[in-house]
Amino acid sequence: MAKNTQTTLMQKARASGSIDTFELTCLLWGKERIVKERRAAFKRVEKALGTYDSTKLPRCYSETSREDLFEQGLEMGKACLDDMLEHNHEHFVWVTPRYNLVNASPFGHKAVLFEPAMEHNGTEEQKAQWLPLARSGKILGTYAQTELGHGSFVRGIETTATFDPDSDEFVIHSPTISSTNFWPAGLGFSTTHGAVMARLIAGGQDQGPHIFLVQLRSLEDGKPMPGIKMGDVGLKLGYNEADNGFASFDQVRIPQSQMLMAHSQLARDGTFTKDPLRAKLSYSVMLLVRGRMPGIFTVQLAQALTIATRYSVVRQQGLGPADALNTEASIFQYKHQHFRLMSMIAKTYAMFFGSRVCDDQYNELREMQSKNDHSLLPSVHALTAGMKAYVTSEAAGGAEDARKLCGGHGYMSISGLPDIVGALTGGATFEGENYVLWQQVGRHLLKQLDRLQDGEPTEPQVQYLADVEDSNIACSAFGTQFLDPEIQLTIYRDRAHRLVVKAHSAIRASSKSFIDTISSLPDTTSSSLRTVLNRTRSLFALSTIINPRTVDALSFVETVYADSPYLTTTQLDLIRSLVNGLLGQLLPEAIALTDAWDFSDASLCSALGMYDGNVYENIMRWVDQLPINQKAWQNSGVQEGWEKWVDPILKREIAML
């Protein structure tokens, strides 16, 4: 590839960084061995799918019918499953090769919901029978809980499973149109079995929702089983490679042994027994997915920011601030572009490290539950709910900002940004609508505050409520003291305390996790990487304080004392000055901070965001391959609609009045 202005700008920006990008990549994804294994897995799958050659227009931009997109999803899903089974890894369990949540695959529910539903709710005998079949791909499952008329309110589920003691079977039935299972990935056409949530009816008694293993399609020819009607819900804002579907059941019979009975049992004579903690134990599957979403959505936001940062580095416009340059300036040099991108990059790192807390807490919960200790459940529920709501909201808004920062080119599908925005937008609603989750977090925090005021012990993660003597006393920090991580954490702690007392916050979790991550870096970490990460942490903490778009931004300033703000205008001016200084220090690191996520060109699927920065040639190379252009050029440059619609307009005779 011959050098041009754009590739030269990219090479210069990449060379200006002070850190070893691979060192940061290993910090993000794990050990060097894991990074190399991931790269190899992505490369194999990209080659299998034909997406490794970035000079070719991706099929998702040339074959765009509902059927085309679904077929691409099937091909992608099979390639991922084949690679994981052949090479014994789990790199595509939670994400697709384009870093979408695996719900974007027709087989997405298999490992993240269907198998965990059996692991958490099945007896040892049931797990021994079904899990090997699921893990080896002998059956393909989905988790069918959401109905047309009911979402996360499980107690409202209408689908019934009525026990017939004469045949020792359950009769699965959809009694109303609103009880139609609706939305589960793979339910349309690509799964063979479903973990179906239905109300257990035995001896005329409604025992509430339970999970039943229902065969949906024949393993021989794929036809729906008798009494089951299934289909696709149609085009969506995102995730169109997956067949999110619907299913209605008309008196479908299954063996009694296919009710998952780890926490509830139904005997042949209809006797029902249950673990008093059944509801809490069954809830663990939802927590698993909700706890993983923050990390995955953060990485997709990082994709959008990688595209926007690379584009901003090579896009030239104007003569720079105050027209001070003799040649066109990179738009990344403009303060508004620089601030918006760098502050979001810093936030992305904070949210990513914060998401690890969800993983750690969930793993600790499962270990405690294995010993019949469920005391951590309320805390993990609140943490995962808060982080899911916070991160998915920030990721969707941040990706849309990244699209806007690419100007008109960001509006093109081939920029890759509309697809990322569409995928991230869905996070606000599935696995719990964000406003509902915020309410649940608020209630949990208020309960902890009540316990504290009553002299009872509180959970470790809300210890800050007890540590604060008076969060309304003005902050005494000044100047560069605001760069101290302990000062930053104190500001967020006091703010969170005021909000809880008044009535909440989750930004603190990301901020504290970022601080903890940096303080616990391996001794072998280079000084340059420590410096850059410290500056990135400070940029996140301080830019959030001064950003008027921050949720409840005034809460950083307001106290119960009208004449005594927590932060004075002088302190806020100092923080703004420090932010400007941090922006200048981090400007040369922007490409390194985005390269470190290790996205391949195929995974970004963007003409704007390729590694080489050759944006204009990449755009033209792809638009040249669009079917609408290829067909027209084969017809002397005339598109097929010309003769039918345009020519009659040009040649019509206008009646003279």
C-alpha positions in Angstrom: 0.0 0.0 0.0 1.4 3.3 -1.0 1.6 6.0 1.6 -0.7 8.9 1.5 -1.6 11.8 3.9 -4.0 9.7 6.0 -1.7 6.7 6.5 1.2 9.1 7.3 -1.0 10.8 9.9 -1.9 7.5 11.5 1.7 6.2 11.6 2.8 9.5 13.2 0.0 9.3 15.8 0.8 5.7 16.6 4.5 6.4 17.0 3.8 9.3 19.4 2.6 7.1 22.2 4.9 6.4 25.2 3.5 3.0 26.2 3.9 -0.6 25.0 0.5 -1.3 23.5 0.8 -5.0 23.9 1.6 -4.6 27.6 -1.7 -2.8 28.1 -3.5 -5.4 25.9 -2.3 -8.1 28.3 -3.5 -6.1 31.3 -7.0 -5.9 29.7 -7.4 -9.4 28.5 -5.2 -11.4 30.8 -1.9 -13.1 30.4 0.2 -13.0 27.2 -0.8 -16.6 26.5 -4.5 -15.7 26.6 -4.0 -12.7 24.3 -2.2 -14.9 21.7 -4.9 -17.6 22.0 -7.6 -15.0 21.4 -5.9 -13.6 18.4 -5.5 -17.0 16.9 -9.1 -17.9 17.5 -10.4 -14.7 16.0 -8.1 -15.1 13.0 -9.3 -18.7 12.4 -12.9 -17.7 12.5 -12.4 -14.6 10.4 -10.7 -16.7 7.7 -13.5 -19.3 7.9 -16.1 -16.6 7.4 -14.1 -14.8 4.6 -14.0 -11.5 6.6 -10.2 -11.5 7.2 -9.5 -9.7 3.9 -10.5 -6.1 4.7 -10.3 -5.0 1.1 -13.6 -6.9 0.4 -16.9 -5.4 1.2 -18.4 -7.4 4.2 -21.5 -9.3 3.3 -23.5 -7.5 6.0 -23.3 -4.4 3.8 -24.1 -6.2 0.5 -26.6 -8.9 1.5 -29.1 -7.1 3.7 -32.4 -8.9 3.5 -33.8 -10.5 6.6 -33.0 -13.9 5.3 -29.5 -12.9 4.2 -28.6 -11.5 7.7 -30.0 -14.6 9.4 -27.9 -16.9 7.1 -24.8 -14.9 8.0 -25.6 -15.3 11.6 -26.0 -19.1 11.2 -22.7 -19.2 9.4 -21.0 -17.1 12.1 -22.5 -19.1 14.9 -21.5 -22.5 13.5 -17.9 -21.2 12.8 -17.6 -20.1 16.5 -19.0 -23.3 17.9 -16.8 -25.4 15.6 -13.7 -23.5 16.6 -14.5 -23.7 20.4 -15.1 -27.4 20.2 -12.1 -28.1 18.0 -9.6 -26.0 19.9 -11.1 -26.3 23.4 -11.6 -22.6 24.3 -14.4 -20.3 25.4 -13.5 -17.0 23.6 -16.9 -16.9 21.7 -19.1 -18.0 24.6 -20.1 -14.5 25.5 -19.2 -12.5 22.4 -19.3 -12.9 18.6 -16.3 -12.3 16.4 -17.5 -8.7 16.1 -17.7 -8.3 19.9 -21.5 -8.2 20.0 -23.1 -9.8 23.0 -23.5 -13.4 21.9 -27.3 -12.9 21.7 -26.4 -11.7 18.2 -25.8 -15.3 17.3 -28.7 -17.7 16.6 -27.0 -20.0 19.0 -26.3 -17.3 21.6 -28.5 -18.6 24.4 -26.9 -22.0 24.3 -23.9 -21.4 26.6 -25.0 -18.3 28.5 -28.6 -19.1 29.4 -29.7 -22.6 28.4 -26.8 -24.5 29.9 -26.6 -22.3 33.0 -30.4 -22.8 33.5 -29.8 -26.6 33.7 -26.6 -26.2 35.8 -28.4 -24.1 38.4 -31.8 -25.7 38.4 -31.3 -29.3 37.3 -30.7 -32.3 39.5 -27.5 -34.3 39.2 -29.3 -36.9 37.1 -30.8 -34.2 34.8 -27.4 -32.5 34.4 -25.7 -35.8 33.6 -28.3 -36.5 30.9 -28.6 -33.1 29.2 -25.5 -31.1 29.7 -23.2 -33.3 27.7 -25.6 -33.1 24.8 -25.8 -29.3 25.0 -22.1 -28.7 25.4 -21.2 -31.0 22.4 -23.8 -29.4 20.2 -26.0 -32.5 19.9 -28.9 -30.3 21.0 -29.1 -26.5 20.6 -31.0 -24.7 23.3 -32.6 -21.3 24.1 -34.0 -19.8 27.3 -37.7 -19.1 26.8 -39.0 -16.9 29.6 -40.1 -13.6 28.0 -43.6 -13.6 26.7 -45.4 -11.2 24.4 -47.2 -9.7 27.4 -44.5 -10.2 30.2 -40.9 -9.4 30.5 -38.7 -9.6 33.6 -41.8 -9.9 35.9 -41.5 -13.6 36.1 -44.4 -14.0 38.5 -46.7 -12.8 35.8 -45.8 -15.5 33.3 -49.0 -17.0 31.7 -47.6 -20.2 30.0 -48.8 -23.2 31.9 -47.4 -26.7 32.6 -50.2 -28.8 33.9 -49.3 -32.2 35.4 -51.2 -35.2 34.2 -50.7 -38.0 36.8 -52.3 -40.6 34.6 -49.6 -40.3 32.0 -46.8 -38.8 34.2 -46.5 -35.9 31.8 -46.7 -32.2 31.8 -49.0 -30.4 29.3 -47.3 -27.2 28.1 -49.8 -24.6 26.9 -50.1 -21.0 25.9 -53.6 -20.0 27.1 -53.6 -16.5 25.6 -52.0 -14.5 22.8 -50.0 -12.6 25.4 -48.6 -15.8 26.7 -46.8 -16.5 23.4 -43.1 -16.8 24.1 -41.6 -13.8 22.3 -38.0 -12.5 21.8 -35.6 -15.4 22.9 -32.6 -15.7 20.5 -32.7 -18.8 18.4 -36.4 -19.5 19.1 -37.4 -18.6 15.5 -35.7 -21.4 13.5 -32.3 -22.5 14.9 -32.8 -24.2 18.2 -34.0 -27.7 19.1 -34.8 -27.4 22.8 -36.0 -24.6 25.1 -35.7 -24.1 28.8 -39.3 -22.8 29.0 -40.6 -20.9 32.0 -44.1 -21.9 32.8 -46.5 -22.0 35.7 -46.6 -25.4 37.4 -50.2 -26.6 37.8 -50.6 -29.8 39.9 -53.7 -31.0 41.6 -55.5 -27.8 40.7 -52.9 -25.8 42.6 -50.8 -23.1 40.9 -47.2 -23.5 42.2 -45.8 -20.6 40.3 -43.2 -20.4 37.5 -40.7 -23.3 37.0 -38.4 -24.2 34.2 -39.3 -27.1 31.9 -37.1 -28.6 29.2 -39.2 -28.7 26.0 -38.1 -30.2 22.7 -39.0 -27.6 20.1 -37.9 -29.1 16.8 -37.2 -32.6 15.4 -33.5 -33.5 15.5 -34.0 -35.4 12.2 -35.5 -32.7 9.9 -35.8 -29.5 12.0 -39.6 -29.4 11.8 -41.5 -28.0 14.8 -42.8 -30.6 17.2 -46.5 -31.2 17.1 -48.5 -28.4 18.8 -45.8 -25.8 18.5 -45.9 -22.8 16.2 -42.7 -20.9 15.9 -41.3 -18.0 13.8 -39.1 -14.9 13.6 -40.1 -11.5 15.1 -38.6 -9.6 12.1 -36.1 -6.9 11.6 -34.8 -5.1 14.7 -32.6 -2.1 15.5 -29.7 -4.5 16.0 -28.8 -8.2 16.4 -30.4 -9.1 13.0 -28.1 -12.1 12.5 -30.1 -13.8 15.3 -33.6 -15.2 14.8 -35.2 -13.7 17.9 -38.4 -15.6 17.7 -41.8 -16.5 19.1 -43.4 -19.8 20.1 -46.9 -20.8 21.1 -47.7 -24.1 22.7 -51.0 -26.0 22.1 -51.3 -28.8 24.6 -47.7 -30.0 24.1 -46.8 -33.0 26.2 -43.4 -33.6 27.8 -42.2 -36.3 30.3 -42.4 -35.4 34.0 -38.7 -35.9 34.2 -38.2 -32.7 32.1 -39.1 -30.3 34.9 -35.8 -29.0 36.3 -36.1 -30.2 39.9 -33.0 -29.2 41.8 -35.0 -26.8 44.0 -38.6 -28.1 43.5 -39.9 -31.7 43.2 -43.1 -33.1 42.0 -43.8 -36.8 42.7 -45.8 -39.1 40.5 -48.8 -38.8 42.9 -48.7 -35.0 42.5 -47.0 -34.2 45.8 -45.1 -30.9 45.5 -42.1 -29.9 47.6 -39.8 -27.0 47.2 -36.7 -25.4 48.8 -37.8 -22.3 50.6 -35.0 -20.5 48.8 -36.0 -21.7 45.4 -36.8 -18.3 44.0 -33.4 -16.9 45.1 -31.5 -19.9 43.7 -33.3 -19.7 40.4 -32.5 -16.0 40.1 -28.8 -16.8 39.7 -29.1 -17.3 36.0 -30.3 -13.8 35.5 -27.5 -12.4 37.7 -25.0 -14.3 35.5 -26.0 -12.5 32.3 -26.6 -9.2 34.0 -23.2 -9.4 35.6 -21.4 -10.1 32.3 -23.2 -7.3 30.3 -21.2 -4.4 31.7 -17.9 -5.8 30.5 -19.2 -6.7 27.0 -21.0 -3.4 26.5 -17.9 -1.5 27.6 -15.9 -3.3 24.9 -18.4 -2.5 22.2 -18.2 1.2 23.3 -14.4 0.8 23.0 -15.0 -0.3 19.4 -17.0 2.8 18.6 -14.3 5.0 20.2 -11.5 3.2 18.4 -13.2 3.9 15.1 -13.9 7.5 16.0 -10.4 8.1 17.3 -8.7 6.7 14.3 -11.0 8.7 12.0 -10.4 11.9 14.0 -6.6 11.4 13.7 -6.6 11.2 9.9 -9.6 13.5 9.1 -8.3 17.0 8.3 -10.5 20.0 8.3 -9.8 23.7 8.8 -6.5 25.3 9.9 -6.7 24.3 13.5 -7.8 26.3 16.6 -7.9 30.0 15.7 -6.7 29.2 12.1 -3.2 29.1 13.5 -1.8 26.5 11.0 -0.6 26.7 7.5 -2.1 23.3 6.5 -5.3 21.5 7.3 -5.4 20.2 10.8 -6.5 16.8 12.1 -9.9 17.3 13.7 -8.4 15.5 16.8 -6.5 18.7 17.5 -9.7 20.6 18.1 -10.4 20.8 21.9 -14.1 19.8 21.6 -13.3 16.7 19.6 -10.3 15.9 21.9 -12.2 16.3 25.1 -15.3 14.3 24.1 -13.2 11.4 22.8 -10.6 11.3 25.5 -13.1 11.6 28.4 -15.1 8.7 26.9 -11.9 6.6 26.5 -11.1 7.2 30.1 -14.6 6.3 31.1 -14.4 3.1 29.1 -11.3 2.0 31.0 -13.0 2.8 34.3 -16.2 0.8 33.4 -14.2 -2.1 32.1 -12.2 -2.5 35.3 -15.4 -1.9 37.2 -17.1 -4.7 35.4 -14.5 -7.1 36.7 -16.0 -6.6 40.2 -19.3 -8.0 38.9 -17.5 -11.2 37.7 -15.6 -11.5 41.0 -18.7 -11.0 43.2 -20.8 -13.4 41.1 -18.1 -16.1 41.4 -18.0 -15.5 45.1 -21.7 -15.8 45.4 -21.8 -19.1 43.5 -19.1 -20.5 45.8 -21.0 -19.4 48.9 -24.3 -20.8 47.5 -22.6 -24.2 47.0 -22.2 -24.2 50.8 -25.8 -23.2 51.3 -24.9 -19.6 52.2 -27.0 -17.1 50.2 -26.2 -14.0 52.3 -24.3 -12.3 49.4 -27.3 -12.5 47.0 -28.9 -9.0 47.8 -25.5 -7.4 47.5 -24.7 -9.0 44.1 -28.1 -8.3 42.8 -27.7 -4.6 43.7 -24.2 -4.4 42.2 -25.1 -6.1 38.9 -28.3 -4.2 38.5 -26.5 -0.9 39.1 -23.5 -1.6 36.9 -25.8 -3.0 34.1 -28.0 0.1 34.2 -25.1 2.5 34.4 -22.8 0.9 31.8 -25.5 0.1 29.2 -26.8 3.7 29.4 -23.3 5.2 29.1 -22.3 2.8 26.3 -25.3 3.6 24.2 -24.9 7.3 24.6 -21.1 7.1 24.1 -21.4 5.1 20.9 -23.9 7.6 19.5 -21.5 10.4 20.4 -18.7 8.6 18.6 -20.9 8.3 15.6 -21.6 12.1 15.7 -17.9 12.8 16.1 -17.3 11.2 12.7 -19.6 13.7 11.0 -21.6 12.6 7.9 -19.4 9.5 7.3 -20.4 8.1 10.7 -24.0 8.0 9.4 -23.0 5.4 6.7 -23.6 1.8 7.5 -20.1 0.9 6.3 -18.7 3.0 9.1 -19.7 0.2 11.4 -21.0 2.7 13.9 -24.8 2.5 13.2 -24.7 -1.3 13.9 -22.7 -0.7 17.1 -25.2 2.0 18.2 -28.2 -0.3 17.4 -26.7 -3.2 19.3 -25.9 -1.1 22.4 -29.3 0.6 22.5 -30.9 -2.7 23.2 -29.0 -3.0 26.5 -31.2 -0.5 28.2 -34.2 -2.9 28.0 -33.2 -6.5 27.9 -32.2 -8.4 31.1 -34.0 -5.7 33.1 -35.2 -2.2 32.0 -32.7 0.3 33.3 -35.1 2.6 35.2 -36.5 -0.4 37.0 -33.0 -1.6 37.9 -32.1 1.9 39.3 -35.2 1.7 41.5 -34.0 -1.7 42.8 -30.6 -0.4 43.5 -32.0 2.6 45.3 -34.2 0.4 47.5 -31.2 -1.7 48.4 -29.1 1.3 49.4 -31.8 2.8 51.5 -32.2 -0.6 53.3 -28.5 -0.5 54.0 -28.8 3.0 55.3 -31.6 2.0 57.6 -29.4 -0.9 58.9 -26.6 1.5 59.6 -28.8 4.0 61.4 -30.2 1.1 63.5 -26.6 0.0 64.5 -26.7 -3.2 62.4 -23.9 -4.4 60.2 -23.8 -3.4 56.5 -22.4 -5.0 53.4 -18.7 -4.4 52.7 -19.3 -2.7 49.3 -21.4 0.0 51.0 -19.0 0.5 53.9 -18.6 4.1 52.7 -22.0 4.9 54.2 -20.5 4.2 57.6 -17.1 5.7 56.9 -18.5 9.2 56.1 -19.0 11.4 59.2 -20.5 14.3 57.3 -20.6 14.3 53.5 -21.9 17.9 53.5 -18.6 19.3 54.8 -16.9 21.2 52.0 -14.0 19.5 50.2 -10.7 21.0 51.3 -8.5 19.8 48.4 -6.7 22.4 46.3 -4.6 22.5 43.1 -2.9 19.2 42.1 -4.3 17.5 45.2 -7.2 16.7 42.9 -4.9 14.3 41.0 -4.6 12.2 44.2 -6.7 9.0 43.7 -7.7 9.1 47.4 -9.0 12.7 47.0 -11.0 11.6 43.9 -12.4 8.6 45.7 -13.4 10.8 48.7 -15.3 13.2 46.4 -17.3 10.3 44.8 -17.8 8.6 48.2 -19.2 11.8 49.8 -21.4 12.4 46.7 -22.7 8.8 46.8 -23.4 9.3 50.6 -25.4 12.5 50.0 -27.3 10.9 47.2 -28.2 7.8 49.3 -29.3 10.0 52.2 -31.3 12.1 49.8 -32.3 9.0 48.0 -28.3 7.0 45.2 -24.9 6.2 42.7 -22.9 3.5 40.6 -20.2 5.7 39.1 -18.3 5.2 42.4 -17.9 1.5 41.7 -16.1 2.1 38.4 -13.9 4.8 39.9 -12.9 2.7 42.9 -12.2 -0.4 40.7 -10.0 1.7 38.4 -8.1 3.0 41.4 -7.8 -0.6 42.8 -6.6 -1.9 39.5 -3.8 0.6 39.1 -2.7 0.2 42.8 -2.5 -3.6 42.3 -0.6 -3.6 39.0 2.1 -6.3 38.7 5.6 -5.1 39.8 6.8 -5.7 36.3 4.4 -3.1 34.9 6.4 -0.3 33.1 6.5 3.1 34.6 5.2 4.6 31.4 2.1 2.5 31.5 1.5 3.3 35.2 1.8 7.0 34.4 -0.7 6.8 31.5 -3.2 4.8 33.4 -3.0 7.2 36.4 -3.6 10.1 34.0 -6.5 8.2 32.4 -8.0 7.5 35.8 -7.7 11.1 36.8 -9.3 12.2 33.5 -12.3 10.0 34.1 -12.7 11.1 37.7 -12.3 14.8 37.1 -14.0 15.1 33.7 -17.1 13.4 35.2 -17.2 16.1 37.9 -17.2 19.0 35.5 -19.2 17.5 32.7 -22.7 19.1 32.7 -24.0 15.9 31.0 -23.1 13.8 34.0 -26.2 12.3 35.7 -27.2 14.6 38.5 -24.1 16.7 37.9 -25.0 19.3 40.5 -24.8 16.6 43.2 -21.0 17.1 43.1 -21.5 20.6 44.4 -24.7 20.8 46.4 -24.9 20.0 50.1 -27.7 20.5 52.6 -26.0 23.8 53.5 -27.2 26.4 50.9 -24.3 28.7 51.6 -21.6 26.1 51.7 -21.1 24.0 48.5 -19.0 20.9 48.5 -16.9 22.2 45.7 -16.5 25.9 45.2 -16.3 27.7 41.8 -12.6 28.2 42.4 -12.1 24.5 42.9 -14.2 23.6 39.9 -12.0 26.1 37.8 -8.9 24.3 39.1 -10.4 20.9 38.1 -11.1 22.2 34.6 -7.5 23.4 34.4 -6.3 20.0 35.5 -8.5 18.3 32.9 -7.1 20.5 30.2 -3.6 19.5 31.3 -4.5 15.8 31.3 -6.0 16.1 27.8 -2.7 17.5 26.6 -0.7 14.8 28.3 -2.9 12.0 26.9 -3.3 13.4 23.4 -0.2 11.4 22.1 -1.5 8.2 23.8 -5.0 8.2 22.2 -4.1 5.6 19.5 -2.3 3.4 21.9 -5.2 3.5 24.4 -7.5 2.3 21.6 -5.1 -0.1 19.8 -4.7 -1.9 23.2 -8.2 -3.3 22.9 -6.8 -5.5 20.1 -9.7 -5.2 17.7 -9.0 -6.7 14.3 -10.2 -4.8 11.2 -12.7 -7.6 10.6 -14.2 -7.3 14.1 -14.6 -3.5 13.7 -16.2 -4.0 10.2 -15.6 -0.3 9.5 -14.3 1.6 6.5 -13.5 4.5 8.8 -11.7 2.7 11.6 -9.2 0.3 10.0 -5.8 0.0 11.6 -3.9 1.6 8.6 -5.9 4.8 8.7 -6.4 4.7 4.9 -10.0 6.0 5.3 -10.8 7.5 1.9 -9.4 4.6 -0.2 -11.1 2.2 2.1 -14.5 4.0 1.8 -14.2 4.1 -2.0 -13.0 0.5 -2.2 -16.1 -0.7 -0.3 -18.7 1.5 -2.0 -17.4 0.4 -5.4 -18.4 -3.1 -4.4 -22.0 -2.3 -3.3 -24.5 -4.3 -5.4 -26.5 -1.3 -6.4 -23.4 0.2 -8.0 -22.2 -3.0 -9.6 -25.5 -3.7 -11.3 -25.8 -0.1 -12.6 -22.2 -0.2 -14.0 -23.0 -3.4 -15.8 -25.8 -1.4 -17.5 -23.6 1.5 -18.7 -24.1 3.3 -15.3 -27.9 3.3 -15.5 -29.8 2.0 -12.5 -32.8 -0.2 -13.2 -35.2 2.3 -11.7 -34.3 5.0 -14.2 -36.5 3.6 -17.1 -39.5 3.0 -14.8 -39.5 6.1 -12.7 -37.0 8.8 -13.7 -37.3 8.7 -17.5 -41.1 9.3 -17.5 -40.6 12.4 -15.4 -38.1 13.8 -17.8 -40.2 13.0 -20.9 -43.7 13.7 -19.8 -45.6 16.3 -21.7 -47.1 19.1 -19.5 -50.5 20.1 -20.6 -50.7 23.7 -21.6 -53.3 25.7 -19.7 
